[in-house]
């Protein structure tokens, strides 16, 4: 490749099309995102090697540079990028010394063919929390590589960037006004969450940045048994030790659609550390509406509420005449309490989009978390969460509609109610569940975020029997309450619940 033309060191490296673009770029910051196995780290390592080789000699005829390589943990660094660096520096008799203890280091000191001496140092530093930022600030470096940056906080980018261009010192340079000739911040990542800082970078690329998305490794193909085929434009296939068939296609049958979407197609999404609750029923392509869903004024509308200590959620839905459950909107809040959430977020939203004149009380079914019937430490003037919503004196909703407890709080009943709509079709053949594309947190929850947490046990993977309480659980609870209320055959739902305990019976009786 052209960057190596005439260079004193030969590295046996064949860049991919994305790698070629990276190596030709002179942007201060360069970001590559792509599927697993696409050769991202390899192109970054080789770019650092090239930048080290291309440094201008200093007063002592040395090509001096210092590079920081960052990832979340030392085991990750040691098992991946550190070993890869050793491999790429090993050929051609290079003189390399390693320091295996943290922070790990590689020192490269060679006499080059042009008479200059290579004097490059690569420092491997784990950064996973704000306390680690001080360690970064102790280094003065030429440039840096942040590996799998999508898993890190955006502040890491700023902290690392603030240390770049500080080495070598101007006094060592032949030209003190230009001591450093080659510097860069290199970043790679598998696709992170669609709400991450990196997704924002691709929507609006900052000045002095170059960004690339590698092609998907696989493409949908309904003609194949598992529904997937290799992408002819996929990168790094011939360097996968087991081959692309085994690396990608042999694995798709055991993966969820969202996992394939993120890891193999290279799209932003939601990665889960558990087992997605609706992994077998939900299909993003099928259940997310192609156009914005709007309420039909002549039909009843459902309001669903979930209460929690600062984890409040509210969802609006409607059931069409064909039996399709449409989730129209969802609001969530952290750490503001139900009263403020209802008064300052929900009521203004309803007044604007679902005004009282269009949606009188008789057209509204408002239901909430049955556990809200308890006091939960509320004021002595307020008996429970339902009182907060229904108090006519306060005027939040008491002058408009009344909210009551949902039919049951049994998690399996609630989940099965949603699964009913996900797995059935309308008389016209369409899906019985549609989600407004704007309901981002619900969509991410359906894809992977709302999940059964994996248990820390040896052997075969085991998961808890209740979904994990996280940012996705509160809005999903509201959808479940609505689905339970809207289910056309509640008794049939009871029959399909694997165990009907006294808790279930009591909840129905108390309702």
TIVO-201735 format. One line per field, with one value per residue (C-alpha): residue number from 1; x, y, z. Coordinates in steps of 0.5 Angstrom, whole numbers, plus 500, padded with zeros to 3 digits. Example, Ala and Ser with C-alpha at 12.3 -4.5 7.8 and 13.67 -1.06 7.14 Angstrom:
seq 1,2 $
c1 525,527 $
c2 491,498 $
c3 516,514 $
//
This chain:
seq 1,2,3,4,5,6,7,8,9,10,11,12,13,14,15,16,17,18,19,20,21,22,23,24,25,26,27,28,29,30,31,32,33,34,35,36,37,38,39,40,41,42,43,44,45,46,47,48,49,50,51,52,53,54,55,56,57,58,59,60,61,62,63,64,65,66,67,68,69,70,71,72,73,74,75,76,77,78,79,80,81,82,83,84,85,86,87,88,89,90,91,92,93,94,95,96,97,98,99,100,101,102,103,104,105,106,107,108,109,110,111,112,113,114,115,116,117,118,119,120,121,122,123,124,125,126,127,128,129,130,131,132,133,134,135,136,137,138,139,140,141,142,143,144,145,146,147,148,149,150,151,152,153,154,155,156,157,158,159,160,161,162,163,164,165,166,167,168,169,170,171,172,173,174,175,176,177,178,179,180,181,182,183,184,185,186,187,188,189,190,191,192,193,194,195,196,197,198,199,200,201,202,203,204,205,206,207,208,209,210,211,212,213,214,215,216,217,218,219,220,221,222,223,224,225,226,227,228,229,230,231,232,233,234,235,236,237,238,239,240,241,242,243,244,245,246,247,248,249,250,251,252,253,254,255,256,257,258,259,260,261,262,263,264,265,266,267,268,269,270,271,272,273,274,275,276,277,278,279,280,281,282,283,284,285,286,287,288,289,290,291,292,293,294,295,296,297,298,299,300,301,302,303,304,305,306,307,308,309,310,311,312,313,314,315,316,317,318,319,320,321,322,323,324,325,326,327,328,329,330,331,332,333,334,335,336,337,338,339,340,341,342,343,344,345,346,347,348,349,350,351,352,353,354,355,356,357,358,359,360,361,362,363,364,365,366,367,368,369,370,371,372,373,374,375,376,377,378,379,380,381,382,383,384,385,386,387,388,389,390,391,392,393,394,395,396,397,398,399,400,401,402,403,404,405,406,407,408,409,410,411,412,413,414,415,416,417,418,419,420,421,422,423,424,425,426,427,428,429,430,431,432,433,434,435,436,437,438,439,440,441,442,443,444,445,446,447,448,449,450,451,452,453,454,455,456,457,458,459,460,461,462,463,464,465,466,467,468,469,470,471,472,473,474,475,476,477,478,479,480,481,482,483,484,485,486,487,488,489,490,491,492,493,494,495,496,497,498,499,500,501,502,503,504,505,506,507,508,509,510,511 $
c1 500,502,503,509,512,519,518,524,520,515,509,505,498,493,488,480,477,475,482,485,480,483,490,489,486,489,484,485,480,478,473,471,465,463,461,465,471,471,478,477,483,488,487,488,494,497,496,499,505,505,505,511,515,513,515,521,527,529,536,539,536,531,524,521,513,509,502,496,492,485,480,475,479,486,484,481,487,492,488,486,490,496,497,495,501,506,504,504,511,514,516,522,527,524,527,521,521,515,512,507,505,499,500,503,508,511,518,520,527,530,536,532,535,535,540,535,533,526,524,517,513,506,502,496,491,485,480,473,471,472,477,481,482,487,491,490,492,499,501,504,503,504,497,492,488,481,479,471,470,462,462,465,463,464,468,474,475,476,480,485,485,487,494,495,500,505,510,516,518,519,526,528,526,530,525,522,516,514,516,511,509,504,499,492,486,484,477,474,468,462,456,453,446,442,442,449,454,457,450,450,457,455,448,453,460,464,470,476,473,473,468,466,461,464,459,455,458,451,445,437,436,429,431,436,434,436,434,441,447,454,455,459,462,464,471,476,473,479,483,478,481,475,472,466,461,463,464,458,452,453,451,445,440,442,442,436,434,437,444,445,443,448,454,453,450,453,447,446,441,441,445,443,446,441,435,430,423,420,426,421,415,418,420,422,421,414,412,414,410,412,409,407,401,395,389,382,378,371,375,377,384,388,393,398,401,407,409,416,421,423,422,415,412,406,404,398,395,389,385,383,376,380,383,390,394,397,402,402,406,410,413,418,422,427,427,422,416,409,406,411,411,403,403,409,410,404,398,401,403,395,393,397,396,389,385,379,374,376,377,372,372,368,373,379,381,386,390,396,401,396,402,400,394,399,402,409,411,407,404,398,393,395,393,396,399,392,390,395,392,385,385,380,382,389,386,392,387,381,377,377,378,380,385,384,389,390,387,393,400,402,408,407,400,402,408,403,398,403,405,398,398,405,404,397,394,388,383,386,393,397,400,396,401,404,409,410,417,418,417,425,425,420,423,430,426,423,429,434,434,428,431,431,438,443,444,452,452,456,454,449,446,440,436,432,424,422,425,431,428,432,430,426,422,418,415,414,410,405,404,403,397,394,395,392,386,385,386,379,379,382,380,384,390,389,389,395,399,404,402,396,398,394,397,394,387,387,389,383,378,381,380 $
c2 500,507,509,504,506,507,506,502,497,492,489,484,487,487,493,492,498,501,500,504,510,510,510,515,520,525,527,528,523,517,512,505,502,495,488,483,479,485,487,493,492,490,496,501,497,498,505,506,502,506,513,511,509,516,520,525,524,528,531,524,521,517,517,518,517,514,511,510,504,504,499,498,492,489,482,485,489,483,478,482,488,487,480,483,488,483,479,485,487,480,480,482,482,488,489,489,489,487,489,484,488,493,498,493,496,495,498,498,500,498,501,502,502,509,510,513,509,507,509,508,506,503,503,499,502,500,505,503,509,516,515,512,518,521,515,518,525,522,521,525,522,522,519,514,508,507,500,498,505,504,501,507,513,519,523,518,521,528,526,522,527,532,528,527,532,532,528,528,535,541,541,534,536,539,544,546,549,543,537,532,530,524,524,522,519,512,509,503,499,494,498,500,502,506,512,512,518,514,514,521,522,518,523,529,528,533,537,534,527,522,516,509,504,497,493,488,481,478,479,477,471,468,463,460,455,460,466,469,469,472,479,479,486,483,485,481,474,471,472,469,462,458,461,466,460,457,464,467,463,457,461,465,460,460,468,473,478,483,480,479,486,489,484,481,486,492,496,500,497,494,489,485,481,477,473,478,477,477,474,469,473,480,482,489,489,486,490,497,501,504,510,514,511,516,515,514,519,515,509,508,509,506,509,505,507,504,507,507,510,515,510,513,511,512,509,511,505,503,497,498,494,489,487,490,493,500,503,510,514,513,517,516,519,518,521,526,522,521,527,531,526,527,534,537,531,527,532,537,532,530,537,538,531,528,534,533,535,530,524,525,520,515,514,513,506,508,503,502,498,494,495,502,501,501,507,507,512,518,523,522,526,521,514,511,512,512,518,522,521,521,527,532,537,537,537,533,528,528,533,528,521,516,511,504,498,493,486,483,484,477,477,471,473,480,478,472,478,482,475,474,480,479,472,473,476,481,478,482,478,484,483,484,489,495,500,507,508,514,509,508,506,501,498,498,494,489,488,486,491,488,481,476,477,471,468,467,459,454,450,451,458,459,466,469,467,475,480,485,491,496,503,498,495,501,502,495,494,499,496,489,492,495,488,485,489,489,481,479,472,473,466,463,467,464,457,458,461,455,456,459,460,463,470,470,468,473,478,477,476,483,486 $
c3 500,499,506,506,500,501,508,512,515,512,515,511,512,506,508,507,503,510,512,506,507,514,512,507,512,516,520,527,530,526,528,525,527,524,525,530,526,521,522,526,531,526,521,528,530,523,523,529,527,520,524,529,522,519,525,523,526,532,534,535,529,532,530,537,539,545,544,549,547,552,553,559,563,563,561,555,553,554,551,545,542,546,543,536,537,539,533,528,531,531,523,520,526,530,536,541,549,553,560,562,568,568,565,560,555,548,547,539,538,531,527,520,513,512,518,523,530,531,539,539,546,546,553,554,560,562,563,566,571,572,577,572,568,573,570,563,565,568,560,555,549,541,539,542,540,544,543,543,545,544,551,554,557,552,557,556,549,551,557,552,547,552,552,545,542,548,546,544,547,542,545,542,535,529,528,535,532,529,534,532,525,525,531,531,536,533,535,534,536,535,534,541,544,539,544,545,544,538,535,535,532,526,525,526,525,529,525,524,525,519,521,517,518,515,511,514,515,513,509,510,505,506,501,506,512,517,513,512,507,507,504,498,501,508,510,513,511,509,515,520,522,522,515,515,514,521,524,522,519,523,529,527,529,536,536,537,531,535,536,529,527,532,532,525,521,524,526,532,537,544,547,553,558,559,556,552,555,548,544,540,539,538,531,530,522,523,530,529,525,518,519,525,529,530,535,532,536,536,540,547,549,554,559,563,569,573,580,583,587,582,576,573,567,563,556,551,547,543,540,533,531,528,535,533,540,538,543,541,546,552,557,563,568,573,580,580,584,581,583,579,573,572,573,569,564,563,564,559,554,554,554,547,544,547,550,554,549,544,550,555,561,558,552,557,561,565,569,574,578,583,588,588,593,598,602,600,605,601,606,611,607,601,602,596,589,586,590,587,580,582,587,585,589,586,579,576,573,578,574,568,569,574,574,577,579,573,573,576,578,576,572,568,566,564,560,556,555,551,547,545,541,539,536,533,527,525,520,515,516,519,526,532,535,533,536,534,532,536,543,543,550,549,542,545,551,546,542,548,554,557,559,564,568,567,574,576,576,573,567,563,562,567,568,573,573,573,568,571,574,570,565,561,566,568,561,559,565,563,556,560,564,558,554,560,560,553,552,549,552,559,562,556,558,565,562,558,564,567,574,577,584,590,589,582,584,590,585,581,587,589,583 $
//
